[in-house]
Amino acid sequence: MAQIDKREAILARLAVLLATVTGVRTVYRNRIDIPESKRPAVVILDADELVDPQFEMENARGTPPAAGISPVVITMTPEIYLLDSARPADVGTALNAFRNKVIRAILQDETLIGYCKDGDITYQGFSTGLAAGRRMDGEAGISFGFRYMLFPSKL
């Protein structure tokens, strides 16, 4: 019996959820050229996932897994970008406020929590272009890790 594709479910839920954040005009998935007229916007890039190293260590102590069919814990790290159109003088404050709303929305969403193993969603950081020698515009990346169980034999 096929199970829900939790990777796709998490990514789809992020798009729906982030569209409800106050002030967000548009949410895009796997698109990078967003016109100024569509901002404030959120861009979600599917990005990467890896078998959780802690799970690999725990599994190595037990019975060897059946090749390719044993369940594994995956940590998925989509790239989430916040795009704002604030004036340069206000861009830092605007991005910080945007960040706070996104963190709160993701970490409190019961649907996302339900997709993750033991509800494990981890805020991993925030990166802006606001530094010497960089562009002073309203773009920032916000990072989360989503841990979920993958059952290859049930896909």
C-alpha positions, 0 to 999 in steps of 0.5 A, a space after each residue: 500500500 502506497 504511503 503519502 509522499 511526506 517530502 511532497 506533502 511538506 513542500 506543498 503545505 509550506 506553500 499553502 501555509 506561507 501564503 497565509 502569513 500577513 503581508 505576503 503577496 505571493 508564494 512561488 515554488 521552484 521559481 527564482 525571478 520574482 518581479 518587484 511588483 509581486 513582493 513581499 513574496 516567499 520562494 520555496 525551492 525543493 532543495 535537498 534531503 539526506 538520511 539523518 546521520 543520527 539515524 544511520 548511527 543508531 541503525 548501525 548498532 542494530 540489525 543491518 537494514 535490508 538493502 534499499 527497503 528499510 525505513 530511514 529518517 530523512 532530514 529535508 532542508 528546502 530553501 526558503 527565501 523571503 523577498 521584500 520591497 522595503 526601502 534600503 533604510 527600512 530593509 533590515 527591520 522589514 526582513 526581521 519582522 518577516 522572519 519572525 512571522 515565518 518562524 512562528 507560522 512554520 513551528 506552530 503549524 500542526 499539519 507540518 508537525 504531523 508530517 515530521 517524525 516526532 514533530 521534529 522541525 528545526 529552525 536552522 538560521 537566517 541569512 541576508 544580503 545585508 553586509 559590507 560588499 553585498 547588495 542592500 536589498 530585501 532578500 533573505 534565506 531562512 533555513 529549517 530542517 524537517 525530519 520525517 520517516 521514509 519507507 522506500 518499500 511503501 512508495 
